[in-house]
Amino acid sequence: MNSSSESMVSNQHKYILSANALAYWVKNFLGEIGPDYWNSPLTAPAEWWETVPVDRMFTRRRRVIPG
């Protein structure tokens, strides 16, 4: 997790969890394993999804209301 990105820094007052808390949970979730396509699916190329062993996939998009 990159907690030093421009968005994380400029919006830190909007987040419930601090960057330190997120880093703690990421470390506990991943352990010594680095990011891969299973634990960071947004980084996977389109071709990777072609072999995911599922018949159907449900996705939900949250509507973001500006303001």
C-alpha positions as CSV (number, residue, x, y, z in Angstrom):
1,M,0.0,0.0,0.0
2,N,1.3,3.4,-0.9
3,S,0.2,5.8,1.8
4,S,2.5,8.5,0.5
5,S,0.5,9.1,-2.7
6,E,-0.7,12.7,-3.3
7,S,-4.3,11.6,-2.7
8,M,-3.5,9.9,0.6
9,V,-1.6,12.9,1.9
10,S,-4.0,15.6,0.8
11,N,-7.1,13.7,2.0
12,Q,-5.7,12.2,5.2
13,H,-8.2,14.2,7.3
14,K,-11.1,12.4,5.5
15,Y,-10.0,8.9,6.3
16,I,-11.2,6.9,9.3
17,L,-7.9,5.0,9.5
18,S,-4.5,6.7,9.6
19,A,-1.7,5.8,7.2
20,N,0.1,4.1,10.2
21,A,-3.0,2.0,11.0
22,L,-3.4,1.0,7.4
23,A,0.2,0.0,7.2
24,Y,-0.2,-2.2,10.3
25,W,-3.2,-4.0,8.8
26,V,-1.6,-4.5,5.4
27,K,1.5,-6.0,7.1
28,N,-0.7,-8.4,9.1
29,F,-2.8,-9.3,6.0
30,L,0.2,-9.9,3.7
31,G,2.8,-11.0,6.2
32,E,6.1,-11.5,4.3
33,I,4.3,-12.0,1.0
34,G,4.5,-9.1,-1.4
35,P,1.6,-7.8,-3.5
36,D,0.3,-10.1,-6.3
37,Y,-2.8,-10.2,-8.4
38,W,-4.8,-12.2,-5.8
39,N,-4.2,-9.7,-3.0
40,S,-4.0,-6.6,-5.3
41,P,-6.5,-7.4,-8.1
42,L,-6.6,-3.8,-9.4
43,T,-3.0,-4.2,-10.6
44,A,-3.8,-7.3,-12.7
45,P,-3.7,-7.0,-16.4
46,A,-6.9,-7.9,-18.4
47,E,-5.4,-11.1,-19.6
48,W,-5.0,-12.4,-16.0
49,W,-8.8,-12.2,-15.4
50,E,-9.4,-14.5,-18.4
51,T,-8.1,-17.5,-16.3
52,V,-9.8,-16.7,-13.0
53,P,-11.6,-20.0,-12.1
54,V,-15.2,-18.7,-11.8
55,D,-18.4,-19.0,-13.9
56,R,-19.8,-15.6,-12.9
57,M,-18.5,-12.6,-11.0
58,F,-20.6,-10.0,-9.0
59,T,-19.2,-6.5,-8.8
60,R,-20.7,-3.6,-7.1
61,R,-20.0,0.0,-7.9
62,R,-20.6,2.6,-5.2
63,R,-22.1,5.8,-6.3
64,V,-19.9,8.7,-5.2
65,I,-21.8,11.9,-4.3
66,P,-19.5,15.0,-4.7
67,G,-19.2,17.3,-1.8
